[in-house]
């Protein structure tokens, strides 16, 4: 493959094996894709549509998910500590038990998300939408909730 942008079509042939680390997936349509255990480390996923995608056990370290659409995606238990999820749509997303410590969720839409048991320690939640978000047993120590 070339060193240029790596684009994945949105069809039944998309598999976790089709994606390589550091892929340029800006604006990609990966809605509903089965990305179970996909290696997305270092991937540029800015503005990508990952709504409804299965991202369980995916490797996301160093990925840029700013302005991405992860609505109703399954991220159950994945480590996303320290990731930039700025202005990302995470509405109705399953983030139970996820490690979101020190993540940048500034302005993210977490409405109706399931954050039960998630670690939000040190997370930037300023201007995040948290309506109807489930947060029982979540850890929010040092989370930044306001400009103070």
N, CA, C and O of each residue as an XYZ file, in Angstrom:
592
protein
N       0.824     -1.178      0.000
C       0.000      0.000      0.000
C       0.869      1.241      0.000
O       2.021      1.207      0.431
N       0.317      2.322     -0.478
C       1.053      3.582     -0.511
C       1.114      4.198      0.880
O       0.431      3.754      1.804
N       1.944      5.228      1.012
C       2.054      5.926      2.282
C       0.978      6.983      2.450
O       0.921      7.637      3.491
N       0.126      7.166      1.457
C      -0.924      8.184      1.499
C      -2.056      7.770      2.405
O      -1.956      6.767      3.112
N      -3.131      8.528      2.393
C      -4.272      8.213      3.247
C      -4.772      6.784      3.025
O      -4.847      6.292      1.899
N      -5.104      6.152      4.121
C      -5.563      4.771      4.108
C      -7.049      4.805      4.389
O      -7.450      5.066      5.523
N      -7.864      4.554      3.407
C      -9.308      4.644      3.551
C      -9.934      3.252      3.523
O      -9.558      2.397      2.722
N     -10.878      3.055      4.399
C     -11.596      1.788      4.523
C     -13.023      2.015      4.042
O     -13.694      2.921      4.537
N     -13.499      1.225      3.101
C     -14.890      1.394      2.662
C     -15.845      0.881      3.726
O     -15.479      0.026      4.532
N     -17.047      1.389      3.733
C     -18.062      0.924      4.669
C     -18.878     -0.175      3.993
O     -19.913      0.088      3.381
N     -18.400     -1.390      4.114
C     -19.150     -2.523      3.572
C     -18.819     -3.771      4.387
O     -18.054     -3.696      5.348
N     -19.372     -4.885      4.022
C     -19.207     -6.108      4.799
C     -17.792     -6.664      4.771
O     -17.481     -7.567      5.548
N     -16.931     -6.160      3.911
C     -15.567     -6.684      3.838
C     -14.624     -6.012      4.833
O     -13.477     -6.440      4.964
N     -15.073     -4.975      5.535
C     -14.216     -4.307      6.508
C     -14.020     -5.235      7.701
O     -14.983     -5.682      8.325
N     -12.764     -5.514      8.004
C     -12.433     -6.340      9.158
C     -11.343     -5.650      9.959
O     -10.680     -4.737      9.466
N     -11.163     -6.087     11.184
C     -10.113     -5.525     12.029
C      -8.744     -5.726     11.394
O      -7.857     -4.890     11.567
N      -8.560     -6.819     10.661
C      -7.273     -7.101     10.028
C      -6.949     -6.160      8.874
O      -5.795     -6.074      8.453
N      -7.956     -5.452      8.355
C      -7.748     -4.559      7.215
C      -7.136     -3.225      7.621
O      -6.756     -2.430      6.761
N      -7.037     -2.972      8.924
C      -6.537     -1.675      9.398
C      -5.161     -1.849     10.017
O      -4.925     -2.784     10.782
N      -4.271     -0.955      9.685
C      -2.907     -1.013     10.218
C      -2.687      0.141     11.197
O      -3.416      1.132     11.156
N      -1.680      0.020     12.085
C      -1.374      1.115     13.009
C      -1.010      2.382     12.230
O      -0.507      2.310     11.109
N      -1.271      3.535     12.838
C      -0.969      4.851     12.257
C      -1.744      5.146     10.973
O      -1.338      6.014     10.202
N      -2.830      4.455     10.733
C      -3.624      4.668      9.517
C      -4.228      6.064      9.499
O      -4.611      6.596     10.541
N      -4.309      6.646      8.325
C      -4.977      7.926      8.142
C      -6.425      7.629      7.778
O      -6.740      7.308      6.632
N      -7.293      7.742      8.770
C      -8.708      7.430      8.591
C      -9.573      8.659      8.853
O     -10.720      8.544      9.285
N      -9.011      9.834      8.588
C      -9.784     11.056      8.748
C     -11.020     10.994      7.852
O     -10.940     10.639      6.676
N     -12.157     11.346      8.437
C     -13.428     11.401      7.713
C     -13.909     10.045      7.184
O     -14.842     10.003      6.382
N     -13.299      8.944      7.611
C     -13.695      7.617      7.133
C     -15.078      7.241      7.657
O     -15.450      7.621      8.767
N     -15.828      6.503      6.867
C     -17.123      5.986      7.281
C     -16.926      4.542      7.723
O     -16.868      3.627      6.901
N     -16.824      4.353      9.037
C     -16.668      3.018      9.621
C     -17.891      2.683     10.476
O     -17.810      1.881     11.407
N     -19.005      3.297     10.151
C     -20.215      3.080     10.937
C     -20.623      1.608     10.885
O     -20.686      0.997      9.818
N     -20.898      1.063     12.064
C     -21.331     -0.324     12.169
C     -20.257     -1.361     11.903
O     -20.562     -2.553     11.859
N     -19.011     -0.949     11.724
C     -17.941     -1.895     11.398
C     -17.606     -2.800     12.583
O     -17.707     -2.388     13.739
N     -17.210     -4.028     12.283
C     -16.749     -4.965     13.297
C     -15.242     -4.768     13.437
O     -14.456     -5.307     12.657
N     -14.856     -3.990     14.439
C     -13.446     -3.688     14.677
C     -12.964     -4.310     15.982
O     -12.076     -3.779     16.649
N     -13.560     -5.437     16.331
C     -13.168     -6.180     17.525
C     -11.685     -6.517     17.428
O     -11.238     -7.151     16.471
N     -10.924     -6.078     18.442
C      -9.474     -6.291     18.528
C      -8.668     -5.608     17.415
O      -7.533     -6.006     17.154
N      -9.228     -4.598     16.761
C      -8.510     -3.879     15.703
C      -7.336     -3.110     16.301
O      -7.412     -2.622     17.429
N      -6.261     -3.006     15.542
C      -5.102     -2.228     15.952
C      -5.228     -0.840     15.331
O      -4.908     -0.634     14.161
N      -5.698      0.099     16.138
C      -5.896      1.476     15.690
C      -4.910      2.416     16.386
O      -5.123      3.628     16.424
N      -3.845      1.859     16.927
C      -2.849      2.660     17.626
C      -2.277      3.720     16.698
O      -1.844      3.420     15.585
N      -2.279      4.966     17.170
C      -1.722      6.064     16.396
C      -2.541      6.483     15.195
O      -2.100      7.336     14.425
N      -3.723      5.908     15.007
C      -4.547      6.223     13.835
C      -5.118      7.636     13.930
O      -5.455      8.114     15.013
N      -5.218      8.287     12.788
C      -5.864      9.596     12.710
C      -7.320      9.349     12.348
O      -7.646      9.078     11.193
N      -8.186      9.446     13.338
C      -9.609      9.181     13.178
C     -10.439     10.447     13.349
O     -11.621     10.379     13.684
N      -9.820     11.603     13.118
C     -10.560     12.859     13.236
C     -11.763     12.839     12.296
O     -11.651     12.515     11.114
N     -12.914     13.196     12.862
C     -14.182     13.300     12.124
C     -14.643     11.966     11.516
O     -15.550     11.959     10.683
N     -14.046     10.855     11.909
C     -14.469      9.549     11.386
C     -15.834      9.175     11.959
O     -16.160      9.533     13.090
N     -16.622      8.459     11.175
C     -17.916      7.972     11.622
C     -17.741      6.531     12.082
O     -17.638      5.612     11.270
N     -17.709      6.353     13.397
C     -17.587      5.032     14.009
C     -18.873      4.684     14.761
O     -18.867      3.832     15.650
N     -19.962      5.342     14.403
C     -21.219      5.097     15.105
C     -21.635      3.633     14.951
O     -21.621      3.070     13.857
N     -22.004      3.045     16.080
C     -22.454      1.659     16.071
C     -21.353      0.637     15.847
O     -21.647     -0.553     15.732
N     -20.101      1.057     15.780
C     -18.996      0.122     15.543
C     -18.689     -0.693     16.799
O     -18.873     -0.219     17.920
N     -18.224     -1.910     16.598
C     -17.795     -2.768     17.707
C     -16.295     -2.576     17.869
O     -15.506     -3.068     17.062
N     -15.908     -1.856     18.917
C     -14.496     -1.565     19.172
C     -13.992     -2.275     20.429
O     -12.987     -1.872     21.016
N     -14.689     -3.325     20.835
C     -14.233     -4.051     22.020
C     -12.811     -4.569     21.809
O     -12.483     -5.124     20.760
N     -11.975     -4.375     22.831
C     -10.583     -4.833     22.843
C      -9.723     -4.227     21.738
O      -8.636     -4.731     21.458
N     -10.193     -3.155     21.110
C      -9.394     -2.469     20.080
C      -8.242     -1.729     20.758
O      -8.368     -1.276     21.896
N      -7.139     -1.614     20.059
C      -5.977     -0.867     20.541
C      -6.087      0.554     20.013
O      -6.013      0.772     18.804
N      -6.265      1.523     20.905
C      -6.472      2.906     20.510
C      -5.391      3.848     21.035
O      -5.538      5.065     20.923
N      -4.315      3.317     21.601
C      -3.295      4.200     22.183
C      -2.736      5.142     21.126
O      -2.332      4.722     20.042
N      -2.724      6.418     21.468
C      -2.195      7.427     20.566
C      -3.102      7.786     19.409
O      -2.708      8.582     18.556
N      -4.303      7.230     19.345
C      -5.242      7.560     18.257
C      -5.836      8.946     18.488
O      -6.023      9.363     19.630
N      -6.127      9.648     17.415
C      -6.743     10.971     17.494
C      -8.200     10.836     17.076
O      -8.502     10.630     15.901
N      -9.099     10.954     18.045
C     -10.525     10.772     17.815
C     -11.298     12.079     17.942
O     -12.508     12.062     18.168
N     -10.617     13.204     17.801
C     -11.307     14.483     17.925
C     -12.398     14.613     16.864
O     -12.194     14.303     15.690
N     -13.557     15.079     17.313
C     -14.717     15.321     16.451
C     -15.247     14.051     15.776
O     -16.006     14.142     14.811
N     -14.865     12.889     16.262
C     -15.357     11.629     15.692
C     -16.773     11.345     16.191
O     -17.198     11.885     17.212
N     -17.485     10.510     15.479
C     -18.829     10.090     15.863
C     -18.746      8.649     16.347
O     -18.593      7.723     15.550
N     -18.849      8.471     17.662
C     -18.826      7.145     18.269
C     -20.178      6.811     18.900
O     -20.262      5.964     19.790
N     -21.226      7.475     18.440
C     -22.557      7.255     19.001
C     -22.937      5.778     18.899
O     -22.823      5.160     17.840
N     -23.388      5.231     20.020
C     -23.842      3.838     20.110
C     -22.761      2.823     19.765
O     -23.075      1.669     19.471
N     -21.511      3.223     19.794
C     -20.412      2.276     19.567
C     -20.205      1.454     20.832
O     -20.571      1.888     21.925
N     -19.624      0.278     20.688
C     -19.321     -0.562     21.834
C     -17.835     -0.462     22.122
O     -16.998     -0.933     21.352
N     -17.526      0.165     23.255
C     -16.144      0.344     23.689
C     -15.965     -0.301     25.054
O     -15.086      0.088     25.823
N     -16.794     -1.279     25.346
C     -16.849     -1.911     26.655
C     -15.464     -2.341     27.125
O     -14.811     -3.180     26.503
N     -15.022     -1.739     28.257
C     -13.790     -2.151     28.912
C     -12.486     -1.800     28.222
O     -11.436     -2.261     28.670
N     -12.492     -1.014     27.158
C     -11.230     -0.730     26.478
C     -10.464      0.379     27.187
O     -11.073      1.261     27.793
N      -9.122      0.346     27.118
C      -8.333      1.420     27.727
C      -8.223      2.599     26.765
O      -7.661      2.467     25.678
N      -8.753      3.740     27.160
C      -8.632      4.947     26.345
C      -7.999      6.066     27.168
O      -8.174      7.250     26.878
N      -7.264      5.666     28.197
C      -6.626      6.638     29.078
C      -5.760      7.599     28.274
O      -4.985      7.188     27.410
N      -5.907      8.886     28.575
C      -5.081      9.901     27.958
C      -5.440     10.264     26.527
O      -4.773     11.114     25.937
N      -6.458      9.660     25.950
C      -6.828      9.957     24.565
C      -7.521     11.312     24.439
O      -8.134     11.802     25.387
N      -7.413     11.901     23.267
C      -8.154     13.117     22.973
C      -9.469     12.731     22.311
O      -9.502     12.276     21.168
N     -10.538     12.922     23.051
C     -11.889     12.661     22.556
C     -12.670     13.972     22.572
O     -13.879     13.993     22.802
N     -11.967     15.035     22.327
C     -12.518     16.387     22.333
C     -13.649     16.510     21.318
O     -13.493     16.180     20.143
N     -14.806     17.000     21.808
C     -15.997     17.220     20.974
C     -16.465     15.949     20.253
O     -17.134     16.025     19.222
N     -16.116     14.804     20.792
C     -16.509     13.532     20.194
C     -17.930     13.169     20.612
O     -18.322     13.406     21.755
N     -18.694     12.601     19.698
C     -20.039     12.141     19.996
C     -19.943     10.727     20.562
O     -19.698      9.763     19.837
N     -20.142     10.629     21.867
C     -20.135      9.341     22.554
C     -21.516      9.033     23.120
O     -21.644      8.255     24.065
N     -22.543      9.641     22.545
C     -23.894      9.441     23.051
C     -24.314      7.985     22.906
O     -24.058      7.338     21.891
N     -24.966      7.494     23.950
C     -25.474      6.115     23.993
C     -24.377      5.080     23.789
O     -24.641      3.971     23.323
N     -23.146      5.443     24.139
C     -22.008      4.526     23.975
C     -21.822      3.682     25.231
O     -22.014      4.169     26.345
N     -21.451      2.430     25.053
C     -21.195      1.523     26.162
C     -19.726      1.648     26.560
O     -18.839      1.127     25.884
N     -19.486      2.350     27.669
C     -18.130      2.549     28.182
C     -17.992      1.955     29.581
O     -17.180      2.418     30.382
N     -18.790      0.924     29.870
C     -18.718      0.298     31.193
C     -17.310     -0.205     31.463
O     -16.732     -0.939     30.661
N     -16.767      0.201     32.603
C     -15.456     -0.274     33.025
C     -14.290      0.276     32.229
O     -13.160     -0.177     32.410
N     -14.530      1.236     31.354
C     -13.453      1.784     30.519
C     -12.497      2.626     31.353
O     -12.913      3.295     32.299
N     -11.228      2.593     31.004
C     -10.230      3.448     31.636
C     -10.154      4.730     30.831
O      -9.497      4.785     29.792
N     -10.829      5.763     31.317
C     -10.842      7.071     30.672
C     -10.000      8.066     31.468
O     -10.142      9.276     31.297
N      -9.130      7.562     32.328
C      -8.337      8.455     33.168
C      -7.476      9.378     32.312
O      -6.855      8.964     31.333
N      -7.465     10.642     32.719
C      -6.679     11.679     32.051
C      -7.047     11.889     30.586
O      -6.277     12.498     29.843
N      -8.198     11.402     30.159
C      -8.642     11.609     28.773
C      -9.165     13.032     28.608
O      -9.603     13.655     29.575
N      -9.118     13.530     27.402
C      -9.637     14.853     27.081
C     -11.029     14.690     26.478
O     -11.175     14.378     25.296
N     -12.047     14.905     27.309
C     -13.440     14.796     26.879
C     -14.108     16.168     26.856
O     -15.323     16.282     27.013
N     -13.312     17.189     26.662
C     -13.830     18.555     26.617
C     -14.890     18.663     25.511
O     -14.617     18.382     24.345
N     -16.090     19.072     25.897
C     -17.164     19.277     24.932
C     -17.727     18.005     24.318
O     -18.501     18.077     23.364
N     -17.357     16.842     24.843
C     -17.859     15.574     24.296
C     -19.330     15.383     24.660
O     -19.785     15.863     25.699
N     -20.063     14.688     23.810
C     -21.460     14.362     24.076
C     -21.509     12.958     24.665
O     -21.348     11.965     23.957
N     -21.736     12.896     25.979
C     -21.836     11.620     26.687
C     -23.278     11.345     27.115
O     -23.514     10.529     28.006
N     -24.232     12.015     26.493
C     -25.628     11.813     26.867
C     -26.032     10.353     26.623
O     -25.722      9.764     25.588
N     -26.724      9.802     27.598
C     -27.209      8.412     27.561
C     -26.094      7.368     27.501
O     -26.370      6.191     27.270
N     -24.834      7.780     27.705
C     -23.720      6.820     27.711
C     -23.750      6.006     28.997
O     -24.274      6.459     30.015
N     -23.194      4.820     28.947
C     -23.103      3.956     30.119
C     -21.660      3.970     30.610
O     -20.786      3.335     30.019
N     -21.417      4.708     31.707
C     -20.081      4.846     32.284
C     -19.971      4.126     33.622
O     -19.093      4.440     34.426
N     -20.853      3.166     33.863
C     -20.804      2.452     35.135
C     -19.455      1.767     35.314
O     -19.002      1.015     34.451
N     -18.825      2.041     36.449
C     -17.543      1.418     36.768
C     -16.365      1.977     35.991
O     -15.257      1.454     36.106
N     -16.571      3.021     35.205
C     -15.476      3.610     34.421
C     -14.566      4.442     35.308
O     -14.998      4.957     36.340
N     -13.309      4.574     34.909
C     -12.348      5.403     35.623
C     -12.212      6.725     34.882
O     -11.645      6.783     33.791
N     -12.741      7.789     35.488
C     -12.689      9.126     34.909
C     -11.712     10.019     35.684
O     -11.812     11.245     35.624
N     -10.786      9.420     36.398
C      -9.821     10.178     37.197
C      -9.020     11.126     36.322
O      -8.423     10.714     35.328
N      -9.009     12.409     36.700
C      -8.216     13.386     35.981
C      -8.728     13.731     34.597
O      -8.043     14.424     33.845
N      -9.907     13.269     34.245
C     -10.469     13.513     32.913
C     -11.001     14.940     32.793
O     -11.589     15.468     33.737
N     -10.796     15.556     31.642
C     -11.328     16.887     31.372
C     -12.749     16.728     30.834
O     -12.949     16.314     29.692
N     -13.726     17.061     31.665
C     -15.138     16.945     31.298
C     -15.801     18.316     31.150
O     -17.028     18.414     31.159
N     -15.001     19.366     31.016
C     -15.578     20.697     30.849
C     -16.428     20.740     29.580
O     -16.031     20.251     28.522
N     -17.596     21.336     29.721
C     -18.563     21.505     28.636
C     -19.057     20.183     28.034
O     -19.668     20.185     26.966
N     -18.800     19.072     28.701
C     -19.312     17.775     28.234
C     -20.811     17.691     28.526
O     -21.282     18.216     29.534
N     -21.545     17.038     27.651
C     -22.978     16.823     27.833
C     -23.135     15.488     28.556
O     -22.750     14.439     28.039
N     -23.712     15.544     29.769
C     -23.825     14.348     30.598
C     -25.268     13.986     30.927
O     -25.507     13.262     31.893
N     -26.230     14.464     30.156
C     -27.635     14.183     30.459
C     -27.949     12.698     30.274
O     -27.599     12.089     29.263
N     -28.616     12.137     31.277
C     -29.028     10.737     31.289
C     -27.853      9.759     31.218
O     -28.026      8.605     30.826
N     -26.668     10.218     31.595
C     -25.485      9.360     31.607
C     -25.493      8.501     32.863
O     -25.776      8.997     33.954
N     -25.189      7.240     32.722
C     -25.149      6.314     33.858
C     -23.724      6.304     34.409
O     -22.788      5.924     33.705
N     -23.557      6.721     35.665
C     -22.220      6.853     36.241
C     -22.039      6.124     37.575
O     -21.066      6.378     38.285
N     -22.958      5.225     37.925
C     -22.807      4.536     39.205
C     -21.488      3.760     39.239
O     -21.089      3.119     38.266
N     -20.836      3.844     40.388
C     -19.553      3.178     40.629
C     -18.411      3.698     39.749
O     -17.351      3.075     39.686
N     -18.615      4.824     39.076
C     -17.527      5.424     38.292
C     -16.616      6.204     39.231
O     -17.073      6.748     40.237
N     -15.343      6.259     38.908
C     -14.372      7.021     39.679
C     -14.174      8.365     38.998
O     -13.796      8.425     37.828
N     -14.433      9.455     39.737
C     -14.313     10.787     39.133
C     -13.319     11.678     39.888
O     -13.356     12.901     39.750
N     -12.445     11.077     40.674
C     -11.456     11.857     41.427
C     -10.611     12.694     40.469
O     -10.158     12.199     39.438
N     -10.405     13.951     40.813
C      -9.591     14.894     40.040
C     -10.167     15.213     38.668
O      -9.505     15.897     37.887
N     -11.369     14.751     38.338
C     -11.969     15.091     37.039
C     -12.240     16.594     36.996
O     -12.658     17.187     37.991
N     -12.003     17.189     35.861
C     -12.211     18.627     35.704
C     -13.597     18.841     35.105
O     -13.862     18.473     33.961
N     -14.485     19.450     35.915
C     -15.872     19.639     35.511
C     -16.204     21.084     35.160
O     -17.211     21.349     34.504
N     -15.368     22.012     35.590
C     -15.643     23.426     35.308
C     -14.335     24.178     35.105
O     -13.249     23.630     35.293
N     -14.459     25.439     34.719
C     -13.287     26.273     34.436
C     -12.543     26.677     35.697
O     -11.441     27.216     35.602
N     -13.112     26.434     36.883
C     -12.488     26.847     38.149
C     -11.095     26.327     38.288
O     -10.437     26.587     39.296
